[in-house]
Amino acid sequence: MSAMVLQTLRQVVGRELTDHRIMEMDEQDAFPTELIQKLLSPDVGLHLIFLPEDCGGLGGGARDICRISEEMAAWDLGVATAFLAICLGTDPILVGGTTEQKQRWLTRIAAEGLIVAYGVTEPEAGSNVASLKTTADPVVDASGNVTGYRLNGAKQFITNGGVADLYTILAKTPGGPSFFAVEKGTPGLGVGKKEEKHGIRASNTTGVLLEDVVVPVDHLIGGVEGQGLKQANAVFGYTRLMVGAFGLGGGQAPLRRALAYGKTREQFGSPLVEKEGYLLKLLVEPWVDLAAGRAYMEQTALRIDGGQTELTTEGSIAKYWCTEAGNRAADAAIQALGGYGYAREYVVEKMRRDVRITTIYEGTNEIQQSIISMFRWKETVRSKGAFYGEAAAALDALAARDGTVGADLAAATLRALNETVLAMHQAKLTRSQMVMFTFADMMTVAEVCAAFAARAVRGEPDAFLPQSAVAPMSRAFARKAARQVRQGAELCAGCLLADGQPGSADAGRALLAQVDELLPTAATAGLWDDMNVVGAALKALA
């Protein structure tokens, strides 16, 4: 399904989103109404990918949507963000709406191409959704029956806020936070200030004002008060995966341009891509990071498509790694182009500004670090180390099948992570947020590494490079993951050595010894050789 939609998408945006048009939208800070309408039209129907078949959609899975999201972000992240908002705004109805509500609104979204806005963020409620101030007071008739709700409050940073046909608004009811469907033109519904943004300037971002907005009782999504946070949390694993895909596309596009530039730009008698430092530092390393993130993202998407629902942590890992990798890639692209990369007249500079938002919206990356570390720490302790121990054993089995992709080193990396978490828990040092953030970084790179190695063993092709480059990429990333986990373990061991509590110093020395045994310095041997193999594949890429 995604192949068919991708083909149509490429045909349309290839015509519509020329570099000139992309830069024009950015300069004018203009929402591309005609383009969005074309993408929502029956001829393209891009929005149908995330709508169920019984409501007129295509019933696409998470993997389909991630591929579409990555492709759109590679063209223009502002336009892609408009579609993310439509998907987000639809999600409360999709996961929590009654049968009648789904037929009423999802069918209209499919048939009419309605633009939807997701109204959650407020001036005092960003990542902490539970602190929202918008209220929804019941409207009661003479018999005491609830006939509707009166909404009052203000939303901030709402994508599609000034152009939406339908809003899903989170508000406090007597029974707790709840979502409401509010249609454009409802009395009291207004548009606030249009934001002047650093990037994604083609997207429309405004405040949304609600002043005595009265909606019928059947606009309470799900028909029961207090289901809003549950409905929002039900799709975080899925929507954060989409933002991870944005990070991949938003980083891959400028990197592709940097590669093309490096092939033609000559310095000191040869093209820049022939300089090992330029090639490995500015192209190969960020390229491998994106490939690893794509492996993790697709693994998680397939699990969602397979019916697994408790994947909040995996969604956070995908968003955290892929968006940080996308930002590093865009940074590298600017550096690779030198002064041209820094100039406003070149698209790479604009792409770098765009991709920055991916570490902020749909939950900041610091929130993702908190989620990752908290849930994985609890699971590690609850299982007495079996959670990561079993994952490492699975990698041992993969290494026995194919010893060329770094699966053995990925297994050792998970074991070093496991020992670190258990040692810090035993010393009661997990109360430090910086310890937990260090855990999150270690957990993320180790789990992404495991997914990349598993993909390489299965022989799955890379999205851009030939099969011969997959094993060297996987090995190179395994060495990077081992190095980063070792550094994190050393930081934690330093905390133990400085703790001053009985037994902590001994625990710190023991942890260092375990890490030295599991991840010796020699584990990085061959890194540059593998990176040069990947570099040769990049130079051969058309």
CORUR-V379064 format. One record per residue. N is the residue number from 1. NEAR is the number of other C-alpha atoms within 8 Angstrom. Layout:
n=<N,N>
near=<NEAR,NEAR>
This chain:
n=<1,2,3,4,5,6,7,8,9,10,11,12,13,14,15,16,17,18,19,20,21,22,23,24,25,26,27,28,29,30,31,32,33,34,35,36,37,38,39,40,41,42,43,44,45,46,47,48,49,50,51,52,53,54,55,56,57,58,59,60,61,62,63,64,65,66,67,68,69,70,71,72,73,74,75,76,77,78,79,80,81,82,83,84,85,86,87,88,89,90,91,92,93,94,95,96,97,98,99,100,101,102,103,104,105,106,107,108,109,110,111,112,113,114,115,116,117,118,119,120,121,122,123,124,125,126,127,128,129,130,131,132,133,134,135,136,137,138,139,140,141,142,143,144,145,146,147,148,149,150,151,152,153,154,155,156,157,158,159,160,161,162,163,164,165,166,167,168,169,170,171,172,173,174,175,176,177,178,179,180,181,182,183,184,185,186,187,188,189,190,191,192,193,194,195,196,197,198,199,200,201,202,203,204,205,206,207,208,209,210,211,212,213,214,215,216,217,218,219,220,221,222,223,224,225,226,227,228,229,230,231,232,233,234,235,236,237,238,239,240,241,242,243,244,245,246,247,248,249,250,251,252,253,254,255,256,257,258,259,260,261,262,263,264,265,266,267,268,269,270,271,272,273,274,275,276,277,278,279,280,281,282,283,284,285,286,287,288,289,290,291,292,293,294,295,296,297,298,299,300,301,302,303,304,305,306,307,308,309,310,311,312,313,314,315,316,317,318,319,320,321,322,323,324,325,326,327,328,329,330,331,332,333,334,335,336,337,338,339,340,341,342,343,344,345,346,347,348,349,350,351,352,353,354,355,356,357,358,359,360,361,362,363,364,365,366,367,368,369,370,371,372,373,374,375,376,377,378,379,380,381,382,383,384,385,386,387,388,389,390,391,392,393,394,395,396,397,398,399,400,401,402,403,404,405,406,407,408,409,410,411,412,413,414,415,416,417,418,419,420,421,422,423,424,425,426,427,428,429,430,431,432,433,434,435,436,437,438,439,440,441,442,443,444,445,446,447,448,449,450,451,452,453,454,455,456,457,458,459,460,461,462,463,464,465,466,467,468,469,470,471,472,473,474,475,476,477,478,479,480,481,482,483,484,485,486,487,488,489,490,491,492,493,494,495,496,497,498,499,500,501,502,503,504,505,506,507,508,509,510,511,512,513,514,515,516,517,518,519,520,521,522,523,524,525,526,527,528,529,530,531,532,533,534,535,536,537,538,539,540,541,542>
near=<6,10,6,7,10,10,8,9,10,8,8,9,10,8,7,8,11,9,7,7,9,10,11,8,13,13,8,6,9,11,9,9,6,6,8,9,9,9,12,12,10,6,6,10,11,9,14,12,13,12,14,11,8,5,11,11,13,10,10,12,10,11,10,11,13,13,10,11,14,15,10,13,16,13,9,13,15,13,14,12,11,12,9,9,13,13,11,11,13,12,11,15,13,9,9,11,13,10,6,7,14,13,9,8,8,14,11,10,10,14,8,7,12,11,11,15,16,14,12,9,13,12,8,7,12,8,8,7,10,7,7,12,10,12,11,11,9,10,9,10,8,5,5,6,7,10,10,13,14,13,15,12,10,11,14,10,11,15,13,15,14,12,7,12,9,12,15,15,11,12,14,13,13,6,7,10,14,15,13,12,11,11,8,9,5,9,6,9,12,7,10,9,6,9,7,6,6,7,12,16,16,12,13,14,12,16,15,15,13,12,9,8,13,10,10,9,10,8,12,13,16,11,10,7,13,10,13,13,11,7,11,10,9,9,10,10,15,11,11,13,15,14,13,16,18,18,19,16,15,20,17,14,10,15,14,8,10,13,12,8,9,13,11,8,8,10,7,4,5,7,12,13,11,8,8,8,7,12,13,12,9,14,16,13,10,13,11,11,10,14,10,14,15,11,12,13,12,10,9,11,14,10,9,12,10,6,6,8,6,5,10,9,11,9,15,15,11,14,18,14,13,15,17,10,15,16,14,10,16,17,9,12,16,16,9,11,12,8,6,8,13,10,8,7,6,10,9,12,13,12,13,14,11,14,18,10,10,12,12,9,7,8,9,10,10,6,9,13,14,11,10,14,13,9,9,10,9,8,9,15,10,7,8,7,12,8,10,11,11,8,10,13,9,8,14,11,8,12,13,7,7,8,10,8,13,14,17,10,12,17,14,12,15,14,12,15,13,12,11,11,11,11,10,12,10,7,8,7,9,9,7,7,7,6,11,14,11,9,11,12,10,12,12,12,12,15,10,13,14,12,12,13,15,11,10,12,11,6,7,8,8,9,5,5,11,9,10,6,11,12,12,13,12,15,15,12,12,14,13,9,13,15,10,10,14,12,8,12,14,9,8,12,13,9,9,14,13,7,8,8,6,5,6,12,13,8,12,14,10,8,13,11,8,10,12,9,7,10,15,8,7,6,9,9,6,6,10,6,7,12,14,10,10,12,12,8,11,10,9,6,7,2>
